[in-house]
Amino acid sequence: MIPDELREIFEEYVVEAKEHLENLEQKLLELEKNPKDKELINSAFRSMHTIKGGAGFLGLNVIVETAHLAEEVLGKLRSGELELTPEINDLLLKSVDFLKYALECYLRDEECSLDQELCESLKAISAGGKVQTKKEEKSIEELLDEFGLSHLKGRPVEDILEELVLLPPNKRPKELISALEREIYAEKAPAKIEEEVEEEANKLMLEYAKEGLLGEEALEVVTKEEKKEKVEEEKREEKKEVKPKEEKKREEEGERVLRIDVQKIENLMNLVGELVLERNRLLRLSQSMAEEGLSKKSEELEAVVSSIDRVVGDLQLAVMKTRMQPVKKLFQKFPRVARDLSRMLGKEVELITEGEDTEMDKSLIEKLEEPLIHLIRNAVDHGIEPPDERERLGKPRAGRIKLKAYYQGDRVFISVEDDGRGIDVEKVKAKAIEKGLVTKDRLEKMTEKEILSLVFSPGFSTADRVSEVSGRGVGMDVVMDVVMRFRGTVDLFSEKGRGTKVIMSFPLTIGIIKSLLVSLGGRLFAIPIHSVLEIVSGDEAQIALVSGEEVLILRGNTIPLINLGEVLGIQTQKVGFVIVVMIGNRRVAMAVEDMLGDEEVVIKPLGKFFGDVEGISGATITGDGSIVLILDPVGLVRRFVGVF
């Protein structure tokens, strides 16, 4: 239990410790590629030392002891007493995972105890350089009996893992999960073992050659190897000379960072929202005076309004930027995800990240972690082929997954792309019919892109069997849910044998949006303009009946048509315009009576009295003082067809 007088210091320590743990994880992953990079080891050591020091001051003994043991291992790596191996790095990464878990326990004022097995392994490495193995490893059957899971005996390892994953994290039997993972790894490890044996044999042959035991040809090989090592050493030295300048630059930038309470930013955003509404009223008043012939006064007012408009716009942009954060911290989590999954599945995967400096709204970044994990899991499990299969196909043994963020117009895009086997369209068709998502007749009229979009349907999965990694049909559903909740869109592109690409896009701002004002039965409504693809005049719109339902026929394509008046229970006289909107990854047409242009509006919640109303995302006040409801296209479609 953290004493009240130390609570504020503890909360600051947690923020700092999480940053150091993220740095630690990143450096350990980089060390796998460059195990002799002293700068990486030093950086990891410093982070672990800082975590231990802060925990010692606060009396967080579990963190202190674990960090101390891990620090000792890093210290011996730094001094050269130990050489980094995949097993040692696995253990250091497990230490990072445990420290994250311990931090959360202390945050919740819950009991936290040492992971004895982890501590003993760290001690063993420090003492003798080898990971300690258990004297007696229990069989999976024995462990199932021990944890009261005898009913799972005889089932495939993947099925047992699936059952365990569904349990709450604090109730998952770690010893049993480790045994199951060992069995999976044992089936896929022979190739890896062969590589390690070959590597050791090459080292031995090199030693023999240096001693002149293998003749003159071998000496030529040694000379080449030594030259190669010399070149690599020179490159490392060059990097060391550059790094002090980079570190100095980062230190200078760090001095300009100020942590601000999120609630203060929210309050500031609300005030800016009110200012935007008043600016709209001034603009409307200025236009009205000009129309009434008050030319002299209206010119003066117009000058003032123009100045206020500019200042408010700048202020609005500045405040919104305080909510923006670079996606770097989000992206840093995924190399570890890809690494662990690829090792578990016996695959070789390289995760490349681009656009880490791209900024997004903080609330959106917090919600993107889960859908991105699902996309990367799918890419590793379903997309990337095993190394031997990739070689047979003429591809590099290691698959590539690219995670990218970038701006385009007033939207920010996140894409996940792999160079794997792609999605089998025929398999998607078969699964869609099997699950009753579409009829055969409807499927025949759908384009390939529309068929691929079916993978976003709830419960859809093309996996032949369920595993710990994927196959339960919830991943892409989660992706679509987050995309729609934040007024985004998603596109899916796939080519069999070449790979798959998923692109999500979101508006840069969350609270203030541009909207299209429409009229239904004399009442005004606002439709978020970001979702509007096209507007068709009612006179030119080609409307037809297909299977008893109205559709808009646009350039040979049929788009479901919704009469907004009918959905909202408002009697309308005509179809003045048809607005085509994009919802998630589908196009829907909406018929309205009239259209009055666009306006920037501030979304205000309906309040506790009304609660959540499906199809209505909030309300706003227009420039003339009218209260207008902001429509939610996703909710409207749900109300119209019952599902989406």
C-alpha positions in Angstrom: 0.0 0.0 0.0 1.5 3.4 -1.0 1.2 6.0 1.8 -0.9 9.0 0.9 2.1 11.4 1.4 4.0 9.4 -1.3 1.1 8.9 -3.7 2.0 11.9 -6.0 5.6 10.9 -6.2 4.6 7.3 -6.9 2.3 8.3 -9.8 5.2 10.3 -11.3 7.5 7.3 -10.8 5.0 5.0 -12.6 4.9 7.3 -15.7 8.7 7.4 -15.7 9.1 3.7 -15.1 6.7 2.8 -18.0 8.9 5.0 -20.3 12.0 3.2 -19.2 10.4 -0.2 -19.6 9.4 0.7 -23.2 12.9 1.8 -23.9 14.2 -1.5 -22.3 12.0 -3.6 -24.5 13.0 -1.7 -27.6 16.7 -2.0 -26.8 16.5 -5.7 -26.1 14.8 -6.3 -29.4 17.5 -4.3 -31.2 20.2 -6.3 -29.4 18.9 -9.5 -31.0 20.1 -8.0 -34.3 23.3 -6.4 -32.9 24.2 -8.4 -29.7 27.6 -6.7 -29.4 26.4 -3.1 -29.6 27.7 -1.6 -26.3 25.5 1.5 -26.6 22.3 -0.6 -26.7 23.5 -2.6 -23.6 24.4 0.6 -21.8 21.0 2.2 -22.5 19.2 -1.0 -21.3 21.4 -1.1 -18.2 20.7 2.6 -17.4 16.9 2.1 -17.7 16.9 -0.9 -15.4 19.1 0.9 -12.9 16.7 3.9 -12.9 13.7 1.7 -12.4 15.4 0.0 -9.4 16.5 3.3 -7.8 13.0 4.9 -7.9 11.4 1.7 -6.6 13.9 1.5 -3.7 12.9 5.1 -2.6 9.2 4.1 -2.6 9.7 0.7 -1.0 8.5 -1.3 -3.9 10.5 -4.3 -2.9 9.2 -6.8 -5.6 10.3 -4.3 -8.3 13.6 -3.6 -6.5 14.6 -7.3 -6.2 13.6 -8.3 -9.8 15.2 -5.2 -11.3 18.4 -5.8 -9.3 18.8 -9.3 -10.6 18.1 -8.3 -14.2 20.5 -5.3 -13.8 23.3 -7.8 -12.7 22.8 -9.8 -15.9 22.9 -6.6 -18.0 26.0 -5.5 -16.1 27.8 -8.7 -17.0 26.7 -8.3 -20.6 28.2 -4.8 -20.5 31.5 -5.9 -19.0 31.8 -8.8 -21.4 31.6 -11.5 -18.8 28.4 -12.8 -20.5 27.5 -13.0 -24.2 23.9 -12.3 -25.2 22.0 -15.4 -26.3 18.4 -15.8 -27.4 17.7 -17.6 -24.1 19.2 -14.8 -22.0 17.3 -12.2 -24.0 14.1 -14.2 -23.5 14.6 -14.0 -19.8 15.4 -10.3 -19.8 12.2 -9.7 -21.8 10.3 -11.8 -19.2 11.7 -9.5 -16.5 10.4 -6.5 -18.4 6.9 -8.2 -18.6 7.0 -9.0 -14.9 8.0 -5.4 -13.9 5.1 -4.1 -16.0 2.8 -6.5 -14.2 4.2 -5.5 -10.8 3.7 -1.8 -11.5 0.0 -2.4 -12.3 -0.4 -4.4 -9.1 1.1 -1.5 -7.0 -1.1 1.0 -8.9 -4.2 -1.0 -7.9 -3.0 -1.5 -4.3 -3.0 -5.2 -4.8 -0.6 -7.8 -3.4 2.4 -8.5 -5.5 4.8 -11.4 -4.9 8.1 -12.3 -6.6 8.2 -14.7 -9.5 10.6 -17.2 -7.9 11.3 -19.1 -11.1 12.3 -15.9 -12.9 14.5 -14.8 -10.0 16.3 -18.2 -9.8 16.9 -18.2 -13.5 18.4 -14.6 -13.4 20.6 -15.7 -10.5 21.7 -18.8 -12.4 22.7 -16.7 -15.4 24.7 -14.3 -13.3 26.5 -17.2 -11.5 27.2 -19.5 -14.4 26.0 -18.1 -17.6 23.3 -20.7 -18.1 19.5 -20.5 -17.7 18.5 -22.8 -14.8 16.3 -25.6 -15.9 13.9 -27.4 -13.6 15.0 -30.7 -12.2 11.7 -32.3 -12.9 9.3 -31.0 -15.5 5.8 -32.2 -15.0 3.9 -33.6 -18.0 1.0 -31.7 -19.5 -1.4 -34.4 -18.2 0.0 -34.0 -14.6 -0.4 -30.2 -14.8 -4.0 -30.5 -16.1 -4.8 -32.6 -13.1 -3.0 -30.2 -10.7 -5.0 -27.2 -12.0 -8.3 -29.0 -12.1 -8.5 -29.1 -15.9 -8.6 -32.9 -16.4 -11.5 -32.6 -18.8 -9.0 -31.1 -21.4 -6.9 -34.2 -21.5 -6.4 -35.7 -24.9 -7.4 -32.5 -26.7 -4.9 -30.8 -29.2 -2.4 -28.5 -27.6 -3.8 -25.5 -29.5 -7.3 -26.2 -28.2 -6.1 -26.3 -24.6 -4.2 -23.0 -25.1 -7.4 -21.4 -26.4 -9.3 -22.4 -23.3 -6.5 -20.9 -21.1 -6.4 -17.6 -23.1 -10.1 -17.1 -22.3 -9.3 -17.1 -18.5 -8.6 -13.8 -16.7 -4.8 -13.0 -16.8 -4.4 -13.5 -13.0 -6.0 -17.0 -13.2 -4.0 -18.4 -16.1 -1.7 -21.3 -14.9 1.7 -20.0 -16.1 3.4 -23.4 -15.6 0.9 -25.2 -17.8 1.0 -22.5 -20.5 4.8 -22.8 -20.5 4.6 -26.6 -20.9 2.2 -26.2 -23.8 4.4 -23.6 -25.5 7.4 -25.9 -25.1 5.6 -28.7 -26.9 4.6 -26.4 -29.8 8.1 -25.1 -30.0 9.6 -28.6 -29.9 7.6 -29.5 -33.0 8.9 -26.5 -34.9 12.4 -26.1 -33.5 14.5 -28.7 -35.4 15.3 -26.3 -38.3 16.4 -23.7 -35.7 18.6 -26.3 -33.9 20.2 -27.2 -37.3 21.0 -23.5 -37.9 22.7 -23.2 -34.4 24.7 -26.4 -35.0 25.9 -25.1 -38.4 26.8 -21.7 -36.9 28.9 -23.4 -34.1 30.5 -25.7 -36.8 31.5 -22.6 -38.8 33.1 -21.0 -35.8 35.1 -24.1 -35.1 36.2 -24.4 -38.7 37.3 -20.8 -38.6 39.4 -21.5 -35.5 41.0 -24.5 -37.2 41.8 -22.3 -40.3 43.4 -19.6 -38.2 45.7 -22.3 -36.7 46.7 -23.3 -40.2 45.1 -26.8 -40.0 43.0 -26.6 -43.1 45.5 -25.4 -45.8 46.0 -22.2 -47.8 42.4 -22.0 -49.2 41.0 -21.8 -45.7 43.5 -19.0 -44.9 42.0 -17.0 -47.7 38.5 -17.5 -46.1 40.0 -16.3 -42.7 41.5 -13.2 -44.4 38.0 -12.3 -45.9 36.3 -12.9 -42.6 38.9 -10.6 -40.8 38.4 -7.9 -43.4 34.6 -8.2 -43.0 35.0 -7.9 -39.2 37.3 -4.9 -39.6 34.7 -3.1 -41.8 31.9 -3.8 -39.4 34.1 -2.5 -36.5 34.7 0.7 -38.4 31.0 1.2 -39.0 30.3 0.7 -35.3 33.0 3.3 -34.4 31.4 5.8 -36.8 28.0 5.3 -35.1 29.5 5.9 -31.7 30.9 9.3 -32.9 27.5 10.4 -34.1 25.5 9.2 -31.1 26.7 11.9 -28.6 25.3 14.6 -30.8 22.0 12.8 -31.2 21.7 12.3 -27.4 22.5 16.0 -26.8 19.8 17.0 -29.3 17.3 14.7 -27.5 18.2 16.2 -24.1 17.6 19.7 -25.5 14.2 18.7 -26.9 13.3 17.0 -23.6 13.6 20.3 -21.7 10.8 21.6 -23.8 8.3 18.9 -22.8 5.7 19.7 -20.1 3.3 17.0 -18.7 -0.3 18.4 -18.4 -3.3 16.8 -16.7 -5.6 15.4 -19.4 -8.7 17.0 -17.7 -7.1 20.5 -18.1 -6.8 19.8 -21.8 -10.5 18.7 -21.9 -11.6 21.9 -20.2 -9.6 24.0 -22.6 -11.2 22.1 -25.6 -14.6 22.8 -24.2 -13.9 26.5 -24.0 -12.5 26.6 -27.5 -15.7 24.8 -28.6 -17.8 27.5 -27.1 -15.6 30.1 -28.8 -16.1 28.4 -32.2 -19.9 28.5 -31.8 -19.8 32.3 -31.0 -17.6 32.9 -34.0 -20.2 31.1 -36.2 -22.9 33.4 -34.7 -20.8 36.5 -35.5 -20.2 35.3 -39.1 -24.0 34.8 -39.6 -24.7 38.2 -38.1 -22.2 39.9 -40.4 -23.8 38.2 -43.4 -27.3 39.2 -42.2 -26.3 42.9 -41.9 -24.8 42.9 -45.3 -28.0 41.5 -46.8 -30.1 44.2 -45.0 -28.0 47.0 -46.6 -26.2 48.2 -43.4 -23.1 48.6 -45.6 -20.9 50.9 -43.4 -21.5 49.0 -40.2 -21.3 45.7 -41.8 -17.9 46.5 -43.3 -16.5 47.4 -39.9 -18.1 44.3 -38.4 -16.8 42.1 -41.2 -13.2 43.3 -40.5 -13.6 42.4 -36.8 -15.2 39.0 -37.6 -12.4 38.2 -40.1 -9.8 38.9 -37.5 -11.6 36.9 -34.8 -12.1 34.1 -37.3 -8.4 33.9 -37.9 -7.5 34.1 -34.2 -10.1 31.4 -33.3 -8.8 29.2 -36.1 -5.2 29.5 -34.8 -6.3 28.9 -31.2 -8.4 25.9 -32.2 -5.5 24.4 -34.0 -3.1 25.1 -31.1 -5.4 23.5 -28.6 -6.0 20.5 -30.7 -2.3 20.0 -31.0 -2.0 19.6 -27.2 -4.1 16.5 -27.5 -2.0 15.1 -30.3 0.7 12.6 -29.6 3.2 10.8 -32.0 2.4 7.2 -32.8 5.9 6.2 -31.9 5.0 4.9 -28.4 2.1 2.9 -29.9 4.3 1.4 -32.6 7.1 0.5 -30.2 4.9 -2.2 -28.7 4.5 -4.2 -31.9 8.1 -5.5 -32.6 7.8 -7.5 -29.4 4.4 -8.9 -30.5 5.7 -9.9 -33.9 8.8 -11.4 -32.4 7.0 -13.5 -29.8 4.4 -14.7 -32.3 6.9 -15.6 -35.0 9.0 -17.6 -32.5 6.0 -19.4 -31.2 4.9 -20.3 -34.8 8.4 -21.2 -36.0 8.4 -18.4 -38.6 10.8 -15.6 -39.4 9.3 -12.2 -39.5 10.7 -8.7 -39.8 8.4 -5.8 -38.6 9.2 -2.4 -40.3 7.7 0.8 -38.9 7.4 4.1 -40.8 6.0 7.5 -39.9 6.5 7.2 -36.2 6.5 11.0 -35.8 2.9 11.2 -37.2 0.6 12.6 -34.6 -2.9 11.5 -33.7 -5.5 12.4 -31.0 -4.5 10.8 -27.7 -7.9 9.2 -27.2 -7.6 7.4 -30.6 -4.1 6.2 -30.0 -5.2 4.6 -26.7 -7.9 2.6 -28.6 -5.8 1.6 -31.6 -3.5 -0.9 -29.7 -6.0 -3.8 -29.7 -7.0 -3.6 -33.4 -3.4 -3.3 -34.5 -2.4 -6.3 -32.4 -5.2 -8.3 -34.2 -4.0 -7.2 -37.6 -0.4 -8.1 -36.8 -1.4 -11.4 -35.4 -3.4 -12.2 -38.5 -0.4 -11.2 -40.7 2.0 -13.5 -38.8 -0.4 -16.4 -38.3 -2.4 -16.5 -41.6 -0.4 -14.3 -43.9 3.3 -15.0 -43.6 4.3 -18.5 -44.8 6.8 -20.8 -43.0 10.5 -20.1 -44.0 10.8 -23.3 -46.1 7.6 -22.6 -48.0 8.7 -19.1 -48.7 12.0 -20.4 -50.1 10.1 -22.8 -52.4 8.0 -19.8 -53.6 11.1 -17.8 -54.4 10.5 -15.4 -51.5 13.0 -14.4 -48.7 12.9 -16.7 -45.7 11.9 -13.9 -43.5 8.4 -12.4 -44.1 8.0 -8.6 -43.9 5.2 -6.7 -42.1 5.1 -3.0 -42.6 3.3 -0.8 -40.1 3.0 2.8 -41.4 1.3 6.1 -40.4 0.9 9.2 -42.6 -1.2 12.2 -43.3 -3.3 12.9 -46.3 -5.5 16.0 -46.4 -7.3 16.4 -43.0 -7.1 12.7 -42.2 -4.5 10.4 -40.7 -3.9 6.9 -42.1 -2.6 3.8 -40.4 -1.7 0.8 -42.7 -0.6 -2.8 -42.0 0.9 -4.6 -45.0 2.5 -8.0 -45.3 4.1 -10.0 -48.2 2.5 -13.3 -47.3 0.1 -15.6 -49.0 -2.8 -13.1 -49.3 -6.5 -13.9 -48.7 -8.2 -16.7 -50.7 -11.3 -15.1 -52.1 -12.9 -18.5 -52.8 -12.4 -19.4 -49.2 -14.0 -16.2 -48.0 -17.0 -16.9 -50.3 -17.4 -20.4 -48.8 -17.2 -19.2 -45.2 -19.6 -16.4 -45.9 -22.2 -18.8 -47.2 -21.5 -21.3 -44.4 -22.1 -18.6 -41.8 -25.2 -17.2 -43.5 -23.7 -13.8 -44.0 -24.8 -13.6 -47.7 -26.8 -15.6 -50.2 -25.3 -17.2 -53.3 -27.3 -14.8 -55.5 -26.0 -11.8 -53.6 -22.5 -13.2 -53.7 -22.5 -13.5 -57.5 -23.3 -9.8 -57.8 -20.6 -8.6 -55.4 -17.2 -7.3 -56.5 -14.0 -8.9 -55.2 -13.4 -5.9 -52.9 -17.0 -6.3 -51.4 -16.3 -10.0 -50.9 -13.1 -9.3 -49.1 -14.8 -6.8 -46.9 -16.9 -9.7 -45.4 -13.9 -10.6 -43.2 -14.9 -7.6 -41.0 -18.2 -9.3 -40.2 -18.6 -10.4 -36.5 -17.4 -14.0 -36.0 -15.9 -14.3 -39.4 -12.7 -16.3 -39.7 -11.0 -18.3 -42.6 -8.8 -20.3 -40.1 -9.2 -24.0 -40.5 -8.7 -24.4 -36.7 -8.7 -22.3 -33.6 -5.3 -21.6 -32.0 -4.0 -19.5 -29.2 -3.0 -16.8 -31.7 -6.1 -16.4 -33.9 -9.0 -18.2 -35.5 -11.9 -17.3 -33.2 -13.3 -14.7 -35.6 -13.1 -11.7 -33.3 -10.1 -9.8 -34.6 -11.3 -8.0 -37.6 -14.6 -7.3 -35.9 -12.7 -5.4 -33.2 -10.9 -3.4 -36.0 -14.2 -2.4 -37.6 -15.7 -1.4 -34.2 -12.9 1.0 -33.4 -12.9 2.4 -36.9 -16.6 3.2 -36.8 -16.5 4.5 -33.2 -13.9 7.2 -34.2 -15.6 8.1 -37.5 -13.0 6.3 -39.6 -12.9 4.2 -42.7 -11.1 1.0 -43.5 -9.9 -0.5 -46.8 -8.7 -4.0 -47.5 -6.5 -5.0 -50.4 -5.2 -8.5 -51.0 -3.6 -10.5 -53.8 -3.2 -14.2 -53.6 0.5 -15.2 -53.2 1.6 -11.5 -52.9 0.2 -10.3 -49.6 -2.5 -8.2 -47.8 -2.8 -4.6 -46.9 -5.3 -3.0 -44.4 -5.6 0.8 -44.4 -7.5 2.7 -41.7 -8.1 6.4 -41.8 -9.4 8.8 -39.2 -10.2 12.5 -38.9 -7.5 14.5 -37.2 -9.9 16.1 -34.8 -12.4 14.3 -32.6 -14.6 17.0 -31.0 -14.9 19.7 -33.7 -16.0 18.5 -37.1 -17.2 19.9 -40.5 -20.7 18.9 -41.2 -23.3 19.0 -44.0 -26.6 20.6 -42.9 -29.6 18.9 -44.4 -33.4 19.4 -44.0 -36.1 16.8 -43.3 -39.7 18.1 -42.9 -38.5 21.6 -42.1 -36.1 20.4 -39.4 -32.3 20.8 -39.6 -29.8 17.9 -39.1 -26.0 17.7 -39.4 -24.2 14.8 -41.2 -20.4 14.6 -40.5 -18.8 15.6 -43.8 -15.8 13.3 -43.5 -18.1 10.3 -44.3 -19.7 11.9 -47.4 -18.4 10.5 -50.6 -20.7 12.0 -53.2 -24.0 14.1 -53.5 -26.5 13.3 -56.2 -29.4 15.6 -57.1 -32.8 14.0 -56.6 -33.7 14.7 -60.2 -30.7 12.8 -61.5 -30.6 10.0 -59.0 -31.5 6.6 -60.5 -33.5 4.8 -57.8 -34.7 1.2 -58.3 -36.2 -1.8 -56.4 -34.0 -4.9 -55.9 -35.5 -7.8 -53.9 -38.1 -5.4 -52.6 -35.5 -2.9 -51.2 -34.7 0.6 -52.7 -31.2 1.0 -54.0 -29.3 3.8 -55.8 -27.8 2.8 -59.1 -24.6 4.8 -59.5 -22.3 4.2 -62.4 -23.5 0.6 -62.7 -23.1 -0.2 -59.0 -26.1 -0.8 -56.6 -25.9 1.0 -53.3 -28.5 0.4 -50.4 -30.7 3.5 -50.1 -32.1 4.8 -46.8 -34.8 7.4 -46.6 -33.7 9.4 -43.5 -37.2 10.8 -43.0 -38.6 7.3 -42.6 -35.9 6.2 -40.2 -36.3 9.3 -38.0 -40.1 9.2 -38.2 -40.4 12.5 -40.1 -42.8 13.0 -43.0 -41.0 14.4 -46.1 -42.5 15.7 -49.4 -39.7 14.8 -51.9 -36.2 13.4 -52.4 -34.2 16.6 -53.1 -30.7 15.0 -52.8 -29.1 11.6 -52.2 -26.0 11.6 -50.1 -23.6 8.7 -50.5 -21.6 8.0 -47.3 -18.8 5.6 -46.4 -19.5 3.6 -43.2 -16.5 1.6 -42.2 -15.8 0.0 -45.6 -19.3 0.1 -47.1 -21.2 2.6 -49.1 -24.7 3.6 -48.2 -27.0 6.2 -49.8 -29.2 8.5 -47.8 -32.2 10.4 -49.2 -32.9 13.9 -47.8 -35.4 16.6 -48.6 -33.0 19.6 -48.9 -29.4 20.6 -48.4 -28.2 23.9 -46.8 -24.4 23.8 -47.2 -21.7 23.0 -44.7 -20.6 24.4 -41.3 -18.0 23.6 -38.7 -19.7 22.3 -35.6 -18.8 21.3 -32.0 -20.2 17.9 -30.9 -22.1 18.2 -27.6 -23.4 15.0 -25.9 -27.1 14.7 -25.3 -26.7 14.4 -21.6 -27.8 11.9 -18.9 -31.5 12.7 -19.4 -31.5 11.4 -23.0 -28.5 9.0 -22.7 -27.3 7.2 -25.9 -29.8 7.4 -28.8 -28.9 5.1 -31.7 -28.4 7.2 -34.8 -27.7 10.5 -33.0 -24.1 11.2 -31.9 -24.9 14.6 -30.2 -26.1 18.1 -30.8 -24.7 21.5 -31.8 -25.7 25.1 -32.1 -25.5 26.7 -35.5 -24.5 30.3 -36.4 -28.2 31.5 -36.2 -28.7 30.0 -32.7 -30.6 26.9 -33.9 -30.1 23.6 -32.0 -29.3 20.9 -34.5 -29.0 17.1 -33.9 -25.8 15.5 -35.4 -26.6 12.3 -37.1 -24.5 9.1 -36.7 -24.7 7.2 -40.1 -23.6 3.9 -38.5 -26.4 4.0 -35.9 -28.9 5.0 -38.6 -28.0 2.0 -40.7 -28.3 -0.2 -37.7 -31.8 1.2 -37.0 -32.8 0.7 -40.6 -31.6 -2.8 -41.3 -31.2 -4.1 -37.7 -27.6 -5.2 -38.1 -24.3 -3.8 -39.5 
